[in-house]
Amino acid sequence: MRGRGRYLAVVVWERTHGPVPDGCCLWFLNRDSLDCRIENLEAITLAERLRRNMADNYDTWLANNRPQAVANGKKYWRAALDARRVKAARRKRNGRLRAENAENAENQT
């Protein structure tokens, strides 16, 4: 096992329960990743970890940022509309320039 470190939580789990099952990861029950007691560890699937993280993070984020998120959404929408208008104006201008260049090329020949 040269040059490869291992997480303490994995070592603690393996001493008690054997290797972590395939498709699973360790979950800290009290959310303190420095607390590697076996009572604090649980093997869960990756899908379950995703579900737990999303539920906790979304609720926390929403509680802290709801008014700001709504305001930012409106800002971003306006910015997107402005960007569309700018692109449309550039396309229109470039089309006129191409037409002028074509006329100039015809006039020179």
N, C-alpha and C positions, 0 to 999 in steps of 0.2 A: 504494500500500500504506500509506495513511495511517492512523494510529491502531491499527494491528494488528501486534502483535509476532509473531515467528516463533521457533520453537525452533532453537537452533544445530545440533542433531543433524539436523534436517530440511534445513537449508541445506547442511550438509556432504554429506548423502546425495544431494540434488538436483544438486549440482555434479558428482558422480561418476557417478551412475546415472540421473539424471532424476527426475521426480516419483515419490513413493511410490505404488505401485499402489493402486487402490480396494480397500477391504476389508482393507487391510494397515496395519500400524503398525511402528514401529522398535523393535527389541529390543537392549538393551545386553548384549553377550556376557559381559562381566565384571561385570555388575550395577552398575556405577558410572555413574550418569547424568550425571556431570560429565566423563566421558571420552568425548569426541565424535569420536575418531579413526575414520576410515572402517573400519579393521580391527575396531573394536569394535561396529559396527552391522550389524544383520541385519533385513531386512524379513520379517515373519511375518504370518500371518492373525490376525484377532481371536480366532478359536476356538483357535488354537495358543497365543496369549498367555494366554488364560483357562486352558488346560490346564496351561501351565508355572507360572503364578502359583498355581493351586490346589494343584498337586502340592507345590511348594516350601513354601507357606504352611501347608498342612495338616500336612505332616511336621514342620515346625518347631514349630507350635503343639502338636501331639500330644506331641512329645518333652518340651516344657516343662510342659504342663498336664494330662496324662492323669489322674493321681490326683485333681486338683482338679476336673476336668470331671466325673468320675464322681460325686464327692461333691456337686457343685453340681446335677447332674442329679437326684439323690435329693432335695436340698433343694427344688428347683423343683417336683418331683412332689408332695412333701408340701404345699407352699404352694398348689398347684393344688387338691389335695383339700380343704384347709382353706377355700379360697375357695368351692368348691362347697358345702361344709357351711354356710357363712355365708349364701350366696345362698338355699339351700333353707330355712334357718330364717327368713330375711326373707320369702320367699314365703308360708310357712306363717303367720307373724305377720300379714302384710298380708291374707291370706285371712280370718283370724279377725277382724281389724279391719273388713273390709268386711261380714262377716256381722253383727257387732255394730252397725255403723252402719245396716245395712238394718233390723235389728230395732228400733233406736231410732226410725228414721223411721216404721216401721209403728205403733209404740206412741204416737207423738206425734199421729198423724192419727186 
